[in-house]
Amino acid sequence: MVYHRFAYSMPLRSGEESKLFKIRDGAAFSEITAPLTKMGHEYGQIIYNAPFNPKKDTELGREHFKFIAAGDLLVLSTRPPLDDARHGDKRQMLASCSHLEKQVFKECRKHLTICSRSHVQLAKKFGAKCEKADLVFHQNKSARLKYYKGPKDLRNVNVPKKDAINVVFFLRTRSIPQYGCGLLAAFGMGGWETLIWNRIIRTRFPEWVNRPAFIVAELDIGTIPARPVTLEFVDQVKARILLEHVIA
C-alpha cells in the first residue's frame, strides 16, 4: 500500500504567499506513519492543500489527483478545517477547496457534524453513545476542553481550569467518495495535542492504522515540560477512550 501525506499550510501573515515547505504537524505525521512503514507500506506523495483564494485561484479538479490509486491511503495529521470558514475562530485554517479535499470532508462529515478550532460535534449516531458529544475548546494559550454536552445533558458541563482535559480524534476509513483510497486522520485541536495523540497511537495502539474505526479519546496531558528534547514525557500522559466504533 502507498500512503500520501494530506498536508495543510502554516498560518500566513497578511500578504504572505503559501509555500509547500511551510506545512503543519510534520512531527505528528512522522509518528502516525511509523507503524505504516514498519508494516512495509511505501510513502508516495505530499498533497499540499494550499489556502484557496477565490479572487485569483482556480479550484483543483479531479484531474490533478490521477496518481491516487484505489488502494492508496491519505494520511492527515492535522485537524480538518470542515467549518473554520463559517465559525470565524481566531486560529482558523483555510481550506483548499480542491476536489480531493471536498471528498475527504464528505468522509469526515459522516462522523463529525461540526469541526472547527473552537467547536466539535459528533454525528448524531456517535454522539448518542459518547459522554462528551458536543465540545467547546479554549482558544487562548491551550486547546483544552472548556465545556461539553453529553447525550443526556440539557446544559453545558463546565470543565474546571485545574483539569487539563483534551479530547482527540482518530478516523481510519476504507475509502473516500469518488477515489476509493483510504483515509487515516489523527488530530487534536492544537499542535501539542495533535503531536501527543499521534505519539500515543504509535507507541500504544499501532494496530489502529490498519483497522477501520472512529475513536474519540480524552487525554490528561498535565504540564508539558519546558523545551522538551524528546517525546518521552508522553509515556506518562493518561489516555481514556470515550468512543470506539469499528467500521465494518
Secondary structure, DSSP 4 states (H G I P E B T S, - for coil): -EEEEEEEBPP--TTPPP-TTSBS-HHHHHHHHHHHHHTT-EEEEEEEEPPP-TTT-----GGGGTT--TT-EEEE-S---SSHHHH--TT-------HHHHHHHHHHHTTEEEE-SSEEEE-HHHHTT-S--EEEE--SS---EEEEE-TT-SS-EEPPTT--EEEEEEEEES--TTT--EEEEEE-SSHHHHHHHHHHHHHH-GGGGGS-EEEEEEEE--PPPSS-SSSGGGGG-EEEEEEEEE--
